[in-house]
Amino acid sequence: MAVRLAGAGYTVRAWNRSPDKAEALRPAGVQPCEEIEAAVCAAGIVISMLASGTVVGEVIDAALPSLLPGALWIDMSSTQHGEALAFHARLAAHQVRFLDAPVSGGVAGAQAGSLAIMAGGAPDDFASAEPVLRAMGRPTLVGPAGSGQVAKLCNQLIVGGTLNIVAEALLLAQAAGADPAAVRSAIRGGFAESRILELHGQRMLDRNFIPGGQVTSQLKDLQNVLVAAADAGLVLPVTSVVTANYRSIADELPRADHAAALLALEKMNPGQRLGTAPDQLPPM
Protein backbone atom coordinates (compact mmCIF):
# COMPACT_ATOMS: atom_id res chain seq x y z
CA MET A 1 0.00 0.00 0.00
CA ALA A 2 2.87 2.37 0.80
CA VAL A 3 4.49 1.49 -2.53
CA ARG A 4 1.25 2.30 -4.38
CA LEU A 5 1.08 5.70 -2.67
CA ALA A 6 4.69 6.51 -3.52
CA GLY A 7 4.11 5.36 -7.11
CA ALA A 8 1.16 7.75 -7.36
CA GLY A 9 3.47 10.66 -6.59
CA TYR A 10 2.74 11.20 -2.90
CA THR A 11 5.52 11.95 -0.43
CA VAL A 12 5.40 8.97 1.91
CA ARG A 13 7.24 8.63 5.21
CA ALA A 14 7.00 5.20 6.80
CA TRP A 15 7.43 4.12 10.40
CA ASN A 16 7.14 0.54 11.59
CA ARG A 17 7.64 -1.04 14.98
CA SER A 18 10.08 -3.34 13.11
CA PRO A 19 12.42 -0.77 11.49
CA ASP A 20 13.67 -3.17 8.80
CA LYS A 21 10.13 -3.33 7.37
CA ALA A 22 10.11 0.43 6.84
CA GLU A 23 13.65 0.36 5.48
CA ALA A 24 12.62 -2.23 2.88
CA LEU A 25 10.35 0.41 1.29
CA ARG A 26 13.19 2.83 0.52
CA PRO A 27 13.84 1.49 -3.04
CA ALA A 28 10.19 2.27 -3.89
CA GLY A 29 10.67 5.94 -3.02
CA VAL A 30 9.36 5.76 0.54
CA GLN A 31 11.33 7.56 3.26
CA PRO A 32 11.75 5.29 6.31
CA CYS A 33 11.69 6.97 9.72
CA GLU A 34 13.27 5.59 12.87
CA GLU A 35 10.88 7.45 15.16
CA ILE A 36 7.12 7.85 14.84
CA GLU A 37 7.44 11.59 15.54
CA ALA A 38 9.47 12.09 12.35
CA ALA A 39 6.88 10.20 10.32
CA VAL A 40 3.84 12.19 11.43
CA CYS A 41 5.03 15.67 12.44
CA ALA A 42 4.54 17.30 9.01
CA ALA A 43 1.86 14.97 7.64
CA GLY A 44 -1.53 16.24 6.53
CA ILE A 45 -2.69 12.61 6.30
CA VAL A 46 -1.54 9.77 8.58
CA ILE A 47 -2.43 6.19 7.65
CA SER A 48 -2.22 3.29 10.10
CA MET A 49 -2.38 -0.37 9.11
CA LEU A 50 -1.84 -2.52 12.18
CA ALA A 51 -2.62 -5.90 13.65
CA SER A 52 -5.32 -5.03 16.17
CA GLY A 53 -7.28 -2.24 17.80
CA THR A 54 -5.07 -2.45 20.88
CA VAL A 55 -1.99 -1.71 18.79
CA VAL A 56 -3.76 1.09 16.89
CA GLY A 57 -4.57 2.73 20.22
CA GLU A 58 -0.96 2.48 21.37
CA VAL A 59 0.32 4.03 18.13
CA ILE A 60 -2.22 6.86 18.28
CA ASP A 61 -1.11 7.63 21.84
CA ALA A 62 2.55 7.68 20.74
CA ALA A 63 1.82 9.93 17.75
CA LEU A 64 -0.63 12.40 19.32
CA PRO A 65 1.93 14.92 20.66
CA SER A 66 3.44 15.28 17.16
CA LEU A 67 0.27 15.46 15.06
CA LEU A 68 -0.64 18.66 13.24
CA PRO A 69 -3.98 20.21 14.28
CA GLY A 70 -6.40 19.55 11.45
CA ALA A 71 -4.50 16.49 10.21
CA LEU A 72 -6.54 13.50 9.03
CA TRP A 73 -5.84 10.07 10.53
CA ILE A 74 -7.02 7.16 8.37
CA ASP A 75 -6.98 3.83 10.18
CA MET A 76 -7.07 1.01 7.62
CA SER A 77 -6.69 -1.76 10.20
CA SER A 78 -9.50 -4.16 11.06
CA THR A 79 -10.72 -3.33 14.58
CA GLN A 80 -13.87 -3.48 16.62
CA HIS A 81 -16.60 -0.94 15.90
CA GLY A 82 -16.36 0.42 19.44
CA GLU A 83 -12.59 0.82 19.11
CA ALA A 84 -13.00 2.91 15.96
CA LEU A 85 -15.47 5.17 17.77
CA ALA A 86 -12.98 5.56 20.64
CA PHE A 87 -10.16 6.47 18.22
CA HIS A 88 -12.42 9.07 16.62
CA ALA A 89 -13.19 10.65 20.00
CA ARG A 90 -9.56 10.57 21.15
CA LEU A 91 -8.29 12.26 17.99
CA ALA A 92 -11.13 14.79 17.82
CA ALA A 93 -10.17 15.98 21.31
CA HIS A 94 -6.82 17.00 19.78
CA GLN A 95 -8.34 18.64 16.65
CA VAL A 96 -7.37 15.67 14.46
CA ARG A 97 -9.93 14.30 11.99
CA PHE A 98 -10.54 10.56 11.60
CA LEU A 99 -11.69 7.98 9.07
CA ASP A 100 -11.87 4.27 9.72
CA ALA A 101 -11.20 2.65 6.34
CA PRO A 102 -10.52 -1.09 6.57
CA VAL A 103 -9.85 -3.01 3.38
CA SER A 104 -10.56 -6.29 1.65
CA GLY A 105 -8.60 -7.87 -1.17
CA GLY A 106 -5.55 -9.35 0.51
CA VAL A 107 -1.94 -9.09 -0.59
CA ALA A 108 -2.85 -9.33 -4.28
CA GLY A 109 -5.31 -6.45 -4.00
CA ALA A 110 -2.75 -4.32 -2.16
CA GLN A 111 -0.11 -4.96 -4.82
CA ALA A 112 -2.52 -4.23 -7.66
CA GLY A 113 -4.08 -1.16 -6.04
CA SER A 114 -7.50 -2.81 -6.25
CA LEU A 115 -8.47 -3.06 -2.58
CA ALA A 116 -12.09 -2.60 -1.56
CA ILE A 117 -11.90 0.26 0.95
CA MET A 118 -14.84 0.77 3.31
CA ALA A 119 -14.70 4.21 4.91
CA GLY A 120 -16.55 5.64 7.88
CA GLY A 121 -16.41 9.34 8.75
CA ALA A 122 -17.54 12.82 7.78
CA PRO A 123 -18.25 13.40 4.07
CA ASP A 124 -15.80 16.32 3.90
CA ASP A 125 -13.03 14.21 5.44
CA PHE A 126 -13.75 11.41 3.00
CA ALA A 127 -13.58 13.87 0.10
CA SER A 128 -10.14 14.99 1.32
CA ALA A 129 -8.94 11.41 1.58
CA GLU A 130 -10.50 9.99 -1.57
CA PRO A 131 -7.67 10.77 -4.03
CA VAL A 132 -5.15 9.16 -1.66
CA LEU A 133 -7.36 6.13 -1.10
CA ARG A 134 -7.87 5.72 -4.85
CA ALA A 135 -4.13 5.08 -5.20
CA MET A 136 -4.72 1.90 -3.17
CA GLY A 137 -8.13 0.76 -4.39
CA ARG A 138 -11.83 1.55 -4.62
CA PRO A 139 -13.03 3.62 -1.65
CA THR A 140 -16.68 3.90 -0.63
CA LEU A 141 -18.07 6.05 2.18
CA VAL A 142 -20.50 3.80 4.05
CA GLY A 143 -21.54 6.04 6.93
CA PRO A 144 -20.24 8.00 9.94
CA ALA A 145 -17.14 7.12 11.96
CA GLY A 146 -17.12 3.44 12.89
CA SER A 147 -19.17 2.42 9.85
CA GLY A 148 -16.11 1.31 7.90
CA GLN A 149 -15.46 -1.34 10.54
CA VAL A 150 -19.09 -2.46 10.38
CA ALA A 151 -18.77 -2.89 6.60
CA LYS A 152 -15.52 -4.84 7.02
CA LEU A 153 -17.17 -7.12 9.57
CA CYS A 154 -20.03 -7.74 7.12
CA ASN A 155 -17.41 -8.56 4.46
CA GLN A 156 -15.59 -10.98 6.75
CA LEU A 157 -18.85 -12.60 7.84
CA ILE A 158 -19.62 -13.37 4.20
CA VAL A 159 -16.06 -14.47 3.39
CA GLY A 160 -15.71 -16.71 6.44
CA GLY A 161 -19.12 -18.28 5.96
CA THR A 162 -18.60 -18.88 2.24
CA LEU A 163 -15.18 -20.48 2.79
CA ASN A 164 -16.77 -22.97 5.15
CA ILE A 165 -19.67 -23.68 2.78
CA VAL A 166 -17.30 -24.26 -0.15
CA ALA A 167 -15.28 -26.67 2.01
CA GLU A 168 -18.46 -28.56 2.93
CA ALA A 169 -19.61 -28.75 -0.70
CA LEU A 170 -16.30 -30.13 -1.99
CA LEU A 171 -15.93 -32.65 0.83
CA LEU A 172 -19.54 -33.79 0.36
CA ALA A 173 -18.99 -34.18 -3.38
CA GLN A 174 -16.04 -36.49 -2.81
CA ALA A 175 -17.59 -38.44 0.08
CA ALA A 176 -20.73 -39.08 -1.98
CA GLY A 177 -18.73 -40.43 -4.92
CA ALA A 178 -18.52 -37.45 -7.29
CA ASP A 179 -15.37 -35.79 -8.60
CA PRO A 180 -15.08 -32.62 -6.47
CA ALA A 181 -13.06 -30.76 -9.11
CA ALA A 182 -15.72 -31.55 -11.72
CA VAL A 183 -18.49 -30.52 -9.32
CA ARG A 184 -16.77 -27.18 -8.75
CA SER A 185 -16.47 -26.72 -12.51
CA ALA A 186 -20.10 -27.66 -13.08
CA ILE A 187 -21.59 -25.23 -10.57
CA ARG A 188 -19.42 -22.28 -11.59
CA GLY A 189 -21.44 -19.77 -13.60
CA GLY A 190 -24.62 -20.61 -11.72
CA PHE A 191 -25.97 -18.94 -8.59
CA ALA A 192 -23.25 -20.59 -6.50
CA GLU A 193 -20.46 -18.79 -8.38
CA SER A 194 -18.20 -16.56 -6.28
CA ARG A 195 -14.60 -15.44 -6.09
CA ILE A 196 -14.22 -17.75 -3.12
CA LEU A 197 -15.45 -20.77 -5.11
CA GLU A 198 -13.11 -19.74 -7.92
CA LEU A 199 -9.94 -19.02 -5.95
CA HIS A 200 -10.28 -20.80 -2.63
CA GLY A 201 -12.18 -23.74 -4.04
CA GLN A 202 -9.12 -24.40 -6.19
CA ARG A 203 -6.85 -23.84 -3.18
CA MET A 204 -8.78 -26.51 -1.29
CA LEU A 205 -8.54 -28.94 -4.20
CA ASP A 206 -4.79 -28.26 -4.37
CA ARG A 207 -4.55 -28.34 -0.56
CA ASN A 208 -2.62 -25.07 -0.78
CA PHE A 209 -2.86 -23.35 2.58
CA ILE A 210 0.02 -20.91 2.14
CA PRO A 211 -1.49 -17.49 3.06
CA GLY A 212 -3.14 -15.11 1.80
CA GLY A 213 -5.48 -14.29 4.57
CA GLN A 214 -4.62 -16.17 7.74
CA VAL A 215 -6.70 -18.29 10.11
CA THR A 216 -5.74 -16.04 13.02
CA SER A 217 -6.91 -12.90 11.17
CA GLN A 218 -10.18 -14.49 10.08
CA LEU A 219 -10.83 -15.66 13.64
CA LYS A 220 -10.14 -12.17 15.03
CA ASP A 221 -12.54 -10.61 12.54
CA LEU A 222 -15.29 -13.13 13.20
CA GLN A 223 -14.96 -12.65 16.94
CA ASN A 224 -15.34 -8.92 16.32
CA VAL A 225 -18.48 -9.67 14.26
CA LEU A 226 -19.98 -11.46 17.26
CA VAL A 227 -19.09 -8.55 19.56
CA ALA A 228 -20.79 -6.10 17.17
CA ALA A 229 -23.80 -8.40 16.91
CA ALA A 230 -24.12 -8.63 20.68
CA ASP A 231 -23.86 -4.84 20.97
CA ALA A 232 -26.66 -4.53 18.39
CA GLY A 233 -28.82 -7.11 20.17
CA LEU A 234 -28.50 -9.71 17.39
CA VAL A 235 -27.92 -13.47 17.38
CA LEU A 236 -25.92 -14.68 14.34
CA PRO A 237 -26.06 -18.48 14.50
CA VAL A 238 -24.15 -19.23 11.28
CA THR A 239 -21.33 -16.86 12.21
CA SER A 240 -21.12 -18.49 15.65
CA VAL A 241 -20.57 -21.91 14.05
CA VAL A 242 -18.03 -20.57 11.54
CA THR A 243 -16.13 -18.84 14.35
CA ALA A 244 -15.99 -22.09 16.32
CA ASN A 245 -14.65 -23.91 13.24
CA TYR A 246 -11.75 -21.46 12.89
CA ARG A 247 -11.12 -21.52 16.64
CA SER A 248 -10.71 -25.31 16.44
CA ILE A 249 -7.58 -24.96 14.27
CA ALA A 250 -6.25 -21.58 15.46
CA ASP A 251 -3.70 -23.01 17.90
CA GLU A 252 -2.16 -25.54 15.51
CA LEU A 253 -2.52 -23.61 12.23
CA PRO A 254 -2.62 -19.88 13.08
CA ARG A 255 -0.73 -18.77 9.95
CA ALA A 256 -2.45 -21.09 7.47
CA ASP A 257 -4.60 -19.54 4.77
CA HIS A 258 -8.24 -19.15 5.80
CA ALA A 259 -9.08 -21.78 3.18
CA ALA A 260 -7.93 -24.10 5.99
CA ALA A 261 -11.62 -24.08 6.92
CA LEU A 262 -11.38 -27.35 4.98
CA LEU A 263 -8.95 -28.73 7.59
CA ALA A 264 -11.34 -27.78 10.40
CA LEU A 265 -14.10 -29.67 8.56
CA GLU A 266 -11.91 -32.73 7.99
CA LYS A 267 -11.01 -32.69 11.68
CA MET A 268 -14.73 -33.11 12.44
CA ASN A 269 -14.99 -35.97 9.91
CA PRO A 270 -12.24 -38.49 10.73
CA GLY A 271 -11.20 -40.53 7.71
CA GLN A 272 -12.47 -37.96 5.20
CA ARG A 273 -9.90 -35.98 3.20
CA LEU A 274 -10.32 -33.95 0.02
CA GLY A 275 -8.03 -35.29 -2.71
CA THR A 276 -4.63 -36.89 -2.37
CA ALA A 277 -2.25 -33.92 -2.68
CA PRO A 278 0.04 -33.21 0.27
CA ASP A 279 -0.86 -30.24 2.44
CA GLN A 280 1.04 -27.04 1.64
CA LEU A 281 1.35 -25.18 4.94
CA PRO A 282 3.37 -22.16 6.11
CA PRO A 283 6.27 -22.78 8.50
CA MET A 284 5.26 -22.55 12.15
N, C-alpha and C positions, 0 to 999 in steps of 0.2 A: 504493500500500500504506500509506503514511503517512497519507493522507487517510482511508482506511478505519479505521485505528486511532483517529485523532482523532474520527471520526464515531461510533465505538463508545464514546466517553467516556473514553478513556485520555489521560493527559497525555503528549504526544509532543514531544520536543526533537529537532531534526534538524540534522545537520551534513553538509556535502557538500564535497568538494574544490573544487567550483565553487560559491562562496557564493550566486550568484544562483538556483541550483536549490533550495537550502534556503529562500531568501527567498520564492520563488514559492509555498511551502506555507503561508505565514502566513494568507492569507484563509480557509483550511480549518481554522484553529484550531491549527496546528502552530507551535511556537516555534522559529525558526531560531537557530542558534548559530554564532558566527564561529570558535570554537575547539572542537576535539574534546573537550577537557577539560570544558568547560561542558556538553556534551551528555551525557557519560557519568557525571559525578562523583556524581550522586545517583540513578542509574538502577538499579532492581532487575533490569530486563531491557534488554539492548542488542541491537539487530538490525542486522546488516550486510547490504547488498545491493550487491555490487560486481562489477567486470568480470572479475576473474580471481583465482586463488588467490594470486598474487604480491601483488596490491593488498590483498587481505584480510589477509595477513601483515603488510604495512606498517602498515595501520590498527590492527591488534591491538597491534603494538609501540608505536604512538603513544598508544593509549588505556590501556595496562596500568597506568601509574603512577597513573591517576585512577580506576580501577575499584574498586567496593566489594567487599570480601571476601564471597563467597557470592552475588554477582551471577550472572546467567545470560546468557551470550552466545549468541545464535541467529544463525548465519550462513546466510542464505538465498540466497547466491551459488551458482553452479555451479562447482565446483572439482574437482580430482583427489581420489580416495579417500585417497591418502597425505597430501595437504595437509590434509584434514579431520582426520585422525588427529594430525598435527603440531600443528594449532591446539588440539585437545583437550588434548594434553599440555602445551603452552605455557601455556594458561589454567589448567589444573589445578594447575600449579606455583605459581600465584598465588592459589589458593583461589577460582577463578572457574569456574563450571559451564559446560557447552557442549552445544549441539545443532547438528548440521548439518541444515538443513531447506530444501533447494532446492525450487523450484516449477516447475510447468508450467501453461500457460494463457494466457501472453502478456499483452499490454497489456489486452485485453478482459477476461480473467480477473481481472487486478489491479483494474481499475475496478469490476467487478461483485462483488468479494469472493468469487470462485468458484475461486480457484487450487487445484490439486492440490498439497498440501504433503507432502513425503516426509521424515520426521524420523528422525535417528539419534541415540541417546543413552540415558541412564538413564531408566527408567520414571518415577521421581519427578520428574525434571527435565522430562520431557515433560508430565506432569500439571500442573506449574506453568505451563508455557507454553501449554497447549492452549486456554484461553479467549482469550488474545491471538491465537494463530494462527487461531482460528475467525473472528475479525473480518476475516481476509484470505482465508479459503478453507476447504478440507476437509483437516485434518491427519491423517496416519496415522503411527504409530510403526512403523518397518520393521526395527529392530534396534539394536545398540549404535552408539556414535559412529563416523561414517564411512559407515554404512549408508544414510543419506539420499542421499549422493552416488552410491552404487551404484545406488539406485533411480532417480535422475535420469538416470544414464547408460543404464540399461535403457530408460527412457522415450525418451531422445533417439535411441537405437539404432532403436527401433520407428518413431519419427516420421521420422527421416532416411531409413530404408529404405523406408517406405511412400510418402513424397513422390516418391522416385525411381521406384518401381513404378507409381504413378499417372501420372507423366510418360510412362513407357514405354507404358503401356496407351493413353493418349490419342493419342500420336504414332503408335503402331501402327494404331489405329483409322482415323486419317485417311490414313496412307500406304497402307493396304490397301483404301481406297475407301469406308469407312463414315463416317457423321457422328459425330464424336467426342462432341459434346454429347448426341446421342441415345444413344450407347453408354453414356456416364456415367449418363444417366437410366435406361436399361434395367437396368443392373447394381446400381443402388442398391436397397436392401431385401433383396438376396441376401447371400451370405457375404462378398462383397467390400465391403460397406458399411462406411464408417468416417467419422469426422469429417474426416479428411484428404481423402477422396474428395469429401465434401460441400463443404467450404470451399475447400481448396486446388485441388481439381479444377476448381472454378469459376474460381478465380484464374488457373489456367493457361489455361483457355478464353478468359478476358478479357485475358490477358497482363498482369495486374496484379501487379507485383512491388514495390509500395510496402510496406515492412515495417510491422507484424509482426516475427516472428522473422527474424533476419538471417543471410545466408550465413556471415559471419565467426563468429557465435555457434554456428551449427550445426557448422561445421568444428571449432571449439575443443572442443565437446562430444564429437564423434565421435573426435577425436584422443585425448581423455581416455578414451573407451571402449576404444580400442586399448591404451593404457597399462595400464588396469585388467585387460584380458584377458591381456596379456603377464605382468603380475604374478601372475595366477591360473593361468598355464600353458596358456591357451586360444588357439586360432586361430579368428578370426571372419572368414571369407572374404567374406561379403556386406557386412559393415561396412567392410572394407578397400576394396572397390570403391566403396561409397557415399562414403567419405571422399575417395577420389581424385577422384570426380566433383565434389564441392564444392571441392576444392583447385584444380581446373582453372579455376574462375571466381572464385576468392577475390580475386585481384589486381585484376581489372577490375570486379567487381561485389560488393565486400565488404559494402555496406549493403543490397543487394537482399534482398527476402523470400526465405526458404529454399525457396519454391515455384520459385525460379529453378533448381532441379534440372532443370526443363524446358530451360532455356537451355544447361546443361551437356550434356544429351542431344542437343540440336539441333547443338551444336558438333561432336559426334562423328558427326553425320549431315548432311554438307553438302547443301544443297538442300531439306532437310525443315524445315518450320515449321508449328507448330500454329496454324491459323486465319489471319485476315488483319488482326486488330486491331493497332494500333501498341503497342509495348512501353511500359508505364508503369513508370518506374524512378525511384528516389530520386536527388536531386542528388548528385554526387560530392563 
